């Protein structure tokens, strides 16, 4: 039996971040990560811990996605700083948060565009990209995705290009809409 | 990795360049790619572009992290419901017990064992029901912990002022009724041998005593409600979330997003932010 506590300490935050980025839902990500570690508890031995955890998490997400009864929506949420006591007034409530609304809105839009851009990627490309961002090496990514290591570079280059180009296009479109609305 | 070993590469291998930038090539391959990038303009441009894509994609992926913890409400609806139920039950018990304590103080001669049984069942049920309503602020969840009771109290008062005032008044009436009835029962228990005629003669005094008891009970109930309000976290339990326009329609339908809060802001007639309870 491996040391699950150590596994949890080392990989939980990474796994939750990966899943949150992938799913756009922190709660769902937490649930999947938890289930992943539960399965690790049952596992007699794990050769490559990081690959194993990400592979199990990916499978759980895939299985979960098949359950159409669980309706989930990807939200783009932006949290404002917690209001202080004075900002409890209705006037403050109407204004929103401590942060200038324009800035908060801009950030929320960036997040929304990032999410939309990510969702245009093929599932494998998206997984590869997000796993690379979490520090997995090509061997591990190839292991999780079941592809050749030689293909990982190509997969990542395709994913990065698509992501960046789509995101830029979304930003351009948004700017055009805002200019049109302003004129 | 394939491609790097060839002497003539008419076109840069983008995957190979990314692998090189990611540090995934062995030393020999890395040296070859590096030489190509430095000697060949096309390879150099491709490498520069790949560096930009790496940076951009990392930045874009990082933007996905702007979904902080504790802003997605009702993470565990089942557990939340359980907690709310416990709060309500605890509140009802506190209120009923509080009333009983008042009665105990008002009628020290009454048997302690009858304290919670002297009020007529119907009146007690009404009290418990109203207590449940009062301690159930409709837009504010009574669940999270906070170390700022006064802050929470202020928030509760704002959000529940109208409905709560109404319910508190009704609750006070119900408690007064229950306490008056209980006081009457206690008096009867304390003077079991009093004949009907004697009871009729002492009616004004008893009514006055009952009114006094009811007034004190009302004050006590109000104090208990206030105390309970301080336990109701609203300031920290309410957050403002901003919704991306694209996600708005879905988010409104999202069962996990309790859109029970106030609309905070709108742009071009579109809702962009709402107040929601935190998990």
Interface residues (C-beta under 8 A of the other chain):
Chain A: X17 X20 X21 X24 X25 X26 X27 X30 X71 X73 X74 X75 X76 X77 X78 X79 X80 X82 X83 X85 X88 X90 X93 X94 X95 X96 X97 X101 X104 X105 X107 X108 X109 X110 X111 X112 X113 X114 X115 X116 X117 X118 X129 X130 X132 X133 X137 X138 X150 X151 X152 X153 X154 X155 X156 X157 X159 X160 X161 X163 X164 X167 X181
Chain B: X1 X2 X14 X15 X16 X17 X18 X19 X22 X24 X50 X52 X53 X54 X56 X57 X58 X60 X61 X63 X64 X65 X66 X67 X68 X69 X70 X71 X72 X75 X76 X148 X151 X154 X155 X158 X235 X236 X239 X240 X241 X242 X243 X244 X245 X246 X247 X250 X251 X253 X254 X255 X256 X257 X262 X264 X265 X267 X268 X272 X273 X275 X279
